[in-house]
Amino acid sequence: MVAVGWATVDLERAAAEIPEVHSGGPGDEQLLGARAMRATLGAVDLLLLEPSTEGRLAGWLARNGEGVVVLYVEGRGAAGGPGFISAFGRPGRLEIPDDRAQPFVVSLDPE
């Protein structure tokens, strides 16, 4: 696993609670309609995500509240054309779970 994405309604508040957050973070997460900040916590990064559109992240927050919303993993050999650029600056493909209470998965293309 590369990173865990945490959904929040207030990015600045969530970032203030975690001293390892890098201000400015990676930027936008267009796969979920969010702006992001990144914290490095050992071998796995934490990506704080706040809705920037009325997209997938906003819907997930409305249904589930703050919490783990997405898992970023190294590419699983997803078929299809090029993926969207993720908050990590790498193309990724969004996998939507059958159960809407479960986190999304973003499969990142190899670097």
VMD Tcl script that builds the backbone (N, CA, C; Angstrom):
set m [mol new atoms 333]
animate dup $m
set s [atomselect $m all]
$s set {name element resname resid chain x y z} {
  {N N MET 1 A 0.839 -1.169 0.000}
  {CA C MET 1 A 0.000 0.000 0.000}
  {C C MET 1 A 0.889 1.239 0.000}
  {N N VAL 2 A 0.493 2.239 -0.769}
  {CA C VAL 2 A 1.248 3.483 -0.888}
  {C C VAL 2 A 0.758 4.512 0.117}
  {N N ALA 3 A -0.578 4.633 0.247}
  {CA C ALA 3 A -1.138 5.667 1.126}
  {C C ALA 3 A -2.566 5.325 1.502}
  {N N VAL 4 A -3.007 5.988 2.571}
  {CA C VAL 4 A -4.391 5.930 3.020}
  {C C VAL 4 A -4.955 7.327 2.886}
  {N N GLY 5 A -6.143 7.446 2.302}
  {CA C GLY 5 A -6.811 8.736 2.185}
  {C C GLY 5 A -7.868 8.884 3.263}
  {N N TRP 6 A -7.820 10.005 3.985}
  {CA C TRP 6 A -8.754 10.290 5.083}
  {C C TRP 6 A -9.665 11.430 4.660}
  {N N ALA 7 A -10.963 11.185 4.646}
  {CA C ALA 7 A -11.943 12.199 4.275}
  {C C ALA 7 A -12.222 13.119 5.460}
  {N N THR 8 A -12.259 14.422 5.185}
  {CA C THR 8 A -12.560 15.405 6.215}
  {C C THR 8 A -13.371 16.547 5.608}
  {N N VAL 9 A -14.152 17.204 6.444}
  {CA C VAL 9 A -14.894 18.377 5.983}
  {C C VAL 9 A -14.100 19.656 6.220}
  {N N ASP 10 A -12.992 19.566 6.968}
  {CA C ASP 10 A -12.175 20.737 7.285}
  {C C ASP 10 A -10.702 20.361 7.226}
  {N N LEU 11 A -10.106 20.593 6.080}
  {CA C LEU 11 A -8.724 20.188 5.831}
  {C C LEU 11 A -7.746 20.841 6.805}
  {N N GLU 12 A -7.916 22.119 7.071}
  {CA C GLU 12 A -6.983 22.822 7.961}
  {C C GLU 12 A -7.048 22.276 9.384}
  {N N ARG 13 A -8.263 21.998 9.884}
  {CA C ARG 13 A -8.405 21.436 11.236}
  {C C ARG 13 A -7.742 20.067 11.305}
  {N N ALA 14 A -8.020 19.223 10.328}
  {CA C ALA 14 A -7.431 17.883 10.315}
  {C C ALA 14 A -5.911 17.960 10.233}
  {N N ALA 15 A -5.389 18.868 9.417}
  {CA C ALA 15 A -3.934 19.014 9.274}
  {C C ALA 15 A -3.296 19.505 10.565}
  {N N ALA 16 A -3.982 20.382 11.288}
  {CA C ALA 16 A -3.443 20.905 12.546}
  {C C ALA 16 A -3.331 19.822 13.612}
  {N N GLU 17 A -4.119 18.784 13.490}
  {CA C GLU 17 A -4.102 17.692 14.460}
  {C C GLU 17 A -2.982 16.687 14.201}
  {N N ILE 18 A -2.323 16.798 13.047}
  {CA C ILE 18 A -1.253 15.864 12.681}
  {C C ILE 18 A 0.002 16.668 12.359}
  {N N PRO 19 A 1.003 16.656 13.234}
  {CA C PRO 19 A 2.184 17.496 13.011}
  {C C PRO 19 A 2.998 17.135 11.779}
  {N N GLU 20 A 2.865 15.927 11.256}
  {CA C GLU 20 A 3.665 15.499 10.112}
  {C C GLU 20 A 3.120 15.968 8.771}
  {N N VAL 21 A 2.021 16.736 8.760}
  {CA C VAL 21 A 1.423 17.179 7.502}
  {C C VAL 21 A 2.319 18.215 6.844}
  {N N HIS 22 A 2.538 18.050 5.548}
  {CA C HIS 22 A 3.307 19.009 4.765}
  {C C HIS 22 A 2.325 20.028 4.218}
  {N N SER 23 A 2.474 21.284 4.584}
  {CA C SER 23 A 1.545 22.291 4.080}
  {C C SER 23 A 1.661 22.379 2.565}
  {N N GLY 24 A 0.556 22.602 1.939}
  {CA C GLY 24 A 0.533 22.643 0.491}
  {C C GLY 24 A 0.234 21.290 -0.111}
  {N N GLY 25 A 0.756 20.234 0.504}
  {CA C GLY 25 A 0.457 18.876 0.087}
  {C C GLY 25 A 0.576 18.645 -1.410}
  {N N PRO 26 A 0.098 17.509 -1.861}
  {CA C PRO 26 A 0.193 17.203 -3.273}
  {C C PRO 26 A -0.771 17.984 -4.145}
  {N N GLY 27 A -1.803 18.572 -3.604}
  {CA C GLY 27 A -2.716 19.358 -4.436}
  {C C GLY 27 A -4.069 18.720 -4.590}
  {N N ASP 28 A -4.541 18.622 -5.814}
  {CA C ASP 28 A -5.889 18.126 -6.080}
  {C C ASP 28 A -5.904 16.617 -6.302}
  {N N GLU 29 A -7.017 16.018 -5.902}
  {CA C GLU 29 A -7.283 14.616 -6.202}
  {C C GLU 29 A -8.516 14.583 -7.090}
  {N N GLN 30 A -8.274 14.686 -8.405}
  {CA C GLN 30 A -9.383 14.781 -9.343}
  {C C GLN 30 A -10.199 13.503 -9.423}
  {N N LEU 31 A -9.635 12.365 -9.049}
  {CA C LEU 31 A -10.381 11.107 -9.084}
  {C C LEU 31 A -11.564 11.116 -8.117}
  {N N LEU 32 A -11.445 11.906 -7.027}
  {CA C LEU 32 A -12.505 11.959 -6.022}
  {C C LEU 32 A -13.144 13.339 -5.889}
  {N N GLY 33 A -12.614 14.344 -6.557}
  {CA C GLY 33 A -13.126 15.703 -6.416}
  {C C GLY 33 A -12.726 16.314 -5.086}
  {N N ALA 34 A -11.409 16.368 -4.835}
  {CA C ALA 34 A -10.916 16.820 -3.523}
  {C C ALA 34 A -9.633 17.615 -3.655}
  {N N ARG 35 A -9.373 18.416 -2.628}
  {CA C ARG 35 A -8.040 18.978 -2.462}
  {C C ARG 35 A -7.380 18.188 -1.348}
  {N N ALA 36 A -6.051 18.140 -1.362}
  {CA C ALA 36 A -5.351 17.204 -0.491}
  {C C ALA 36 A -4.144 17.822 0.189}
  {N N MET 37 A -3.818 17.273 1.361}
  {CA C MET 37 A -2.565 17.527 2.059}
  {C C MET 37 A -2.005 16.167 2.445}
  {N N ARG 38 A -0.687 16.093 2.486}
  {CA C ARG 38 A -0.013 14.810 2.697}
  {C C ARG 38 A 0.780 14.808 3.995}
  {N N ALA 39 A 0.682 13.702 4.726}
  {CA C ALA 39 A 1.499 13.473 5.917}
  {C C ALA 39 A 2.262 12.172 5.711}
  {N N THR 40 A 3.518 12.162 6.077}
  {CA C THR 40 A 4.308 10.944 5.993}
  {C C THR 40 A 4.362 10.321 7.379}
  {N N LEU 41 A 3.829 9.117 7.471}
  {CA C LEU 41 A 3.776 8.405 8.751}
  {C C LEU 41 A 4.426 7.030 8.566}
  {N N GLY 42 A 5.743 6.983 8.673}
  {CA C GLY 42 A 6.446 5.726 8.452}
  {C C GLY 42 A 6.464 5.357 6.976}
  {N N ALA 43 A 6.150 4.108 6.679}
  {CA C ALA 43 A 6.220 3.612 5.309}
  {C C ALA 43 A 4.987 3.963 4.485}
  {N N VAL 44 A 3.918 4.398 5.141}
  {CA C VAL 44 A 2.667 4.702 4.445}
  {C C VAL 44 A 2.340 6.174 4.629}
  {N N ASP 45 A 1.959 6.815 3.532}
  {CA C ASP 45 A 1.549 8.207 3.596}
  {C C ASP 45 A 0.073 8.296 3.956}
  {N N LEU 46 A -0.281 9.395 4.609}
  {CA C LEU 46 A -1.669 9.724 4.900}
  {C C LEU 46 A -2.014 10.929 4.056}
  {N N LEU 47 A -3.071 10.825 3.287}
  {CA C LEU 47 A -3.530 11.918 2.445}
  {C C LEU 47 A -4.842 12.428 3.016}
  {N N LEU 48 A -4.839 13.663 3.512}
  {CA C LEU 48 A -6.061 14.280 4.010}
  {C C LEU 48 A -6.811 14.851 2.817}
  {N N LEU 49 A -8.098 14.549 2.708}
  {CA C LEU 49 A -8.885 14.932 1.541}
  {C C LEU 49 A -10.143 15.687 1.952}
  {N N GLU 50 A -10.319 16.863 1.360}
  {CA C GLU 50 A -11.496 17.703 1.602}
  {C C GLU 50 A -12.195 17.920 0.259}
  {N N PRO 51 A -13.522 17.799 0.205}
  {CA C PRO 51 A -14.208 17.988 -1.076}
  {C C PRO 51 A -13.932 19.358 -1.698}
  {N N SER 52 A -13.720 19.337 -3.012}
  {CA C SER 52 A -13.577 20.578 -3.777}
  {C C SER 52 A -14.670 20.661 -4.835}
  {N N THR 53 A -15.424 19.588 -4.976}
  {CA C THR 53 A -16.557 19.528 -5.900}
  {C C THR 53 A -17.676 18.759 -5.199}
  {N N GLU 54 A -18.806 18.671 -5.853}
  {CA C GLU 54 A -19.904 17.844 -5.325}
  {C C GLU 54 A -19.794 16.438 -5.913}
  {N N GLY 55 A -18.586 15.901 -5.877}
  {CA C GLY 55 A -18.288 14.620 -6.495}
  {C C GLY 55 A -18.289 13.468 -5.514}
  {N N ARG 56 A -17.464 12.487 -5.824}
  {CA C ARG 56 A -17.439 11.232 -5.060}
  {C C ARG 56 A -17.110 11.433 -3.582}
  {N N LEU 57 A -16.124 12.275 -3.282}
  {CA C LEU 57 A -15.743 12.466 -1.887}
  {C C LEU 57 A -16.866 13.119 -1.096}
  {N N ALA 58 A -17.498 14.129 -1.660}
  {CA C ALA 58 A -18.611 14.794 -0.959}
  {C C ALA 58 A -19.737 13.804 -0.685}
  {N N GLY 59 A -20.051 12.965 -1.653}
  {CA C GLY 59 A -21.084 11.958 -1.453}
  {C C GLY 59 A -20.706 10.949 -0.390}
  {N N TRP 60 A -19.445 10.529 -0.402}
  {CA C TRP 60 A -18.980 9.558 0.583}
  {C C TRP 60 A -19.058 10.149 1.987}
  {N N LEU 61 A -18.637 11.411 2.147}
  {CA C LEU 61 A -18.706 12.074 3.450}
  {C C LEU 61 A -20.147 12.197 3.934}
  {N N ALA 62 A -21.063 12.534 3.042}
  {CA C ALA 62 A -22.467 12.671 3.424}
  {C C ALA 62 A -23.030 11.335 3.930}
  {N N ARG 63 A -22.608 10.237 3.334}
  {CA C ARG 63 A -23.101 8.920 3.743}
  {C C ARG 63 A -22.381 8.369 4.968}
  {N N ASN 64 A -21.067 8.602 5.061}
  {CA C ASN 64 A -20.252 7.886 6.042}
  {C C ASN 64 A -19.565 8.757 7.084}
  {N N GLY 65 A -19.481 10.050 6.880}
  {CA C GLY 65 A -18.751 10.913 7.808}
  {C C GLY 65 A -17.251 10.818 7.589}
  {N N GLU 66 A -16.495 11.501 8.431}
  {CA C GLU 66 A -15.038 11.517 8.289}
  {C C GLU 66 A -14.457 10.137 8.565}
  {N N GLY 67 A -13.402 9.813 7.834}
  {CA C GLY 67 A -12.739 8.528 8.039}
  {C C GLY 67 A -11.981 8.089 6.803}
  {N N VAL 68 A -11.522 6.845 6.818}
  {CA C VAL 68 A -10.754 6.293 5.704}
  {C C VAL 68 A -11.675 6.173 4.496}
  {N N VAL 69 A -11.300 6.880 3.412}
  {CA C VAL 69 A -12.129 6.928 2.214}
  {C C VAL 69 A -11.492 6.235 1.016}
  {N N VAL 70 A -10.171 6.145 1.005}
  {CA C VAL 70 A -9.501 5.567 -0.171}
  {C C VAL 70 A -8.174 4.938 0.239}
  {N N LEU 71 A -7.839 3.848 -0.427}
  {CA C LEU 71 A -6.542 3.204 -0.280}
  {C C LEU 71 A -5.820 3.338 -1.606}
  {N N TYR 72 A -4.590 3.834 -1.566}
  {CA C TYR 72 A -3.759 3.963 -2.759}
  {C C TYR 72 A -2.802 2.783 -2.779}
  {N N VAL 73 A -2.832 2.031 -3.860}
  {CA C VAL 73 A -1.986 0.844 -3.980}
  {C C VAL 73 A -1.177 0.927 -5.268}
  {N N GLU 74 A -0.066 0.190 -5.297}
  {CA C GLU 74 A 0.708 0.087 -6.534}
  {C C GLU 74 A -0.146 -0.624 -7.568}
  {N N GLY 75 A 0.091 -0.286 -8.846}
  {CA C GLY 75 A -0.708 -0.811 -9.944}
  {C C GLY 75 A -0.951 -2.300 -9.884}
  {N N ARG 76 A -2.180 -2.655 -10.198}
  {CA C ARG 76 A -2.569 -4.069 -10.219}
  {C C ARG 76 A -2.730 -4.551 -11.656}
  {N N GLY 77 A -2.154 -3.810 -12.592}
  {CA C GLY 77 A -2.257 -4.213 -13.990}
  {C C GLY 77 A -3.638 -3.957 -14.554}
  {N N ALA 78 A -4.261 -2.837 -14.149}
  {CA C ALA 78 A -5.609 -2.524 -14.624}
  {C C ALA 78 A -5.613 -2.356 -16.138}
  {N N ALA 79 A -6.633 -2.902 -16.756}
  {CA C ALA 79 A -6.757 -2.791 -18.209}
  {C C ALA 79 A -7.340 -1.436 -18.569}
  {N N GLY 80 A -7.213 -1.065 -19.824}
  {CA C GLY 80 A -7.805 0.182 -20.277}
  {C C GLY 80 A -6.760 1.199 -20.640}
  {N N GLY 81 A -7.239 2.362 -21.014}
  {CA C GLY 81 A -6.364 3.450 -21.427}
  {C C GLY 81 A -5.691 4.103 -20.252}
  {N N PRO 82 A -5.100 5.255 -20.502}
  {CA C PRO 82 A -4.389 5.961 -19.432}
  {C C PRO 82 A -5.345 6.387 -18.320}
  {N N GLY 83 A -4.849 6.339 -17.095}
  {CA C GLY 83 A -5.647 6.749 -15.947}
  {C C GLY 83 A -5.591 8.247 -15.759}
  {N N PHE 84 A -6.351 8.727 -14.794}
  {CA C PHE 84 A -6.332 10.138 -14.421}
  {C C PHE 84 A -5.143 10.401 -13.512}
  {N N ILE 85 A -4.645 11.619 -13.533}
  {CA C ILE 85 A -3.523 11.982 -12.654}
  {C C ILE 85 A -4.046 12.078 -11.222}
  {N N SER 86 A -3.413 11.332 -10.328}
  {CA C SER 86 A -3.804 11.312 -8.920}
  {C C SER 86 A -3.111 12.444 -8.163}
  {N N ALA 87 A -3.437 12.566 -6.894}
  {CA C ALA 87 A -2.806 13.579 -6.040}
  {C C ALA 87 A -1.306 13.330 -5.887}
  {N N PHE 88 A -0.830 12.161 -6.239}
  {CA C PHE 88 A 0.593 11.849 -6.166}
  {C C PHE 88 A 1.327 12.192 -7.457}
  {N N GLY 89 A 0.618 12.755 -8.426}
  {CA C GLY 89 A 1.229 13.115 -9.694}
  {C C GLY 89 A 1.439 11.936 -10.613}
  {N N ARG 90 A 0.897 10.807 -10.270}
  {CA C ARG 90 A 0.994 9.584 -11.065}
  {C C ARG 90 A -0.386 9.217 -11.582}
  {N N PRO 91 A -0.478 8.676 -12.782}
  {CA C PRO 91 A -1.779 8.214 -13.255}
  {C C PRO 91 A -2.307 7.099 -12.351}
  {N N GLY 92 A -3.603 7.126 -12.154}
  {CA C GLY 92 A -4.236 6.105 -11.336}
  {C C GLY 92 A -5.621 5.784 -11.860}
  {N N ARG 93 A -6.100 4.630 -11.473}
  {CA C ARG 93 A -7.437 4.181 -11.856}
  {C C ARG 93 A -8.250 3.951 -10.594}
  {N N LEU 94 A -9.459 4.494 -10.592}
  {CA C LEU 94 A -10.335 4.402 -9.438}
  {C C LEU 94 A -11.153 3.125 -9.506}
  {N N GLU 95 A -11.120 2.367 -8.411}
  {CA C GLU 95 A -11.943 1.173 -8.275}
  {C C GLU 95 A -13.040 1.500 -7.256}
  {N N ILE 96 A -14.289 1.366 -7.676}
  {CA C ILE 96 A -15.419 1.715 -6.813}
  {C C ILE 96 A -15.949 0.442 -6.162}
  {N N PRO 97 A -16.020 0.412 -4.826}
  {CA C PRO 97 A -16.479 -0.804 -4.144}
  {C C PRO 97 A -17.984 -1.016 -4.333}
  {N N ASP 98 A -18.411 -2.258 -4.242}
  {CA C ASP 98 A -19.835 -2.575 -4.317}
  {C C ASP 98 A -20.584 -2.016 -3.106}
  {N N ASP 99 A -19.951 -2.086 -1.937}
  {CA C ASP 99 A -20.537 -1.583 -0.692}
  {C C ASP 99 A -20.122 -0.119 -0.525}
  {N N ARG 100 A -21.086 0.804 -0.549}
  {CA C ARG 100 A -20.781 2.242 -0.516}
  {C C ARG 100 A -20.205 2.709 0.814}
  {N N ALA 101 A -20.163 1.845 1.823}
  {CA C ALA 101 A -19.536 2.187 3.096}
  {C C ALA 101 A -18.050 1.826 3.104}
  {N N GLN 102 A -17.597 1.088 2.096}
  {CA C GLN 102 A -16.199 0.679 2.013}
  {C C GLN 102 A -15.382 1.733 1.270}
  {N N PRO 103 A -14.074 1.800 1.544}
  {CA C PRO 103 A -13.238 2.791 0.857}
  {C C PRO 103 A -13.043 2.473 -0.632}
  {N N PHE 104 A -12.805 3.553 -1.386}
  {CA C PHE 104 A -12.400 3.410 -2.776}
  {C C PHE 104 A -10.978 2.851 -2.789}
  {N N VAL 105 A -10.543 2.379 -3.943}
  {CA C VAL 105 A -9.153 1.981 -4.152}
  {C C VAL 105 A -8.668 2.702 -5.406}
  {N N VAL 106 A -7.482 3.320 -5.302}
  {CA C VAL 106 A -6.841 3.919 -6.468}
  {C C VAL 106 A -5.602 3.092 -6.756}
  {N N SER 107 A -5.589 2.482 -7.924}
  {CA C SER 107 A -4.462 1.688 -8.371}
  {C C SER 107 A -3.545 2.615 -9.174}
  {N N LEU 108 A -2.361 2.898 -8.613}
  {CA C LEU 108 A -1.417 3.816 -9.248}
  {C C LEU 108 A -0.554 3.101 -10.270}
  {N N ASP 109 A -0.374 3.738 -11.430}
  {CA C ASP 109 A 0.531 3.191 -12.436}
  {C C ASP 109 A 1.950 3.204 -11.883}
  {N N PRO 110 A 2.797 2.273 -12.326}
  {CA C PRO 110 A 4.198 2.261 -11.876}
  {C C PRO 110 A 4.890 3.574 -12.235}
  {N N GLU 111 A 5.844 3.956 -11.399}
  {CA C GLU 111 A 6.586 5.207 -11.639}
  {C C GLU 111 A 7.525 5.051 -12.798}
}
mol reanalyze $m
mol bondsrecalc $m
mol representation Tube
mol addrep $m
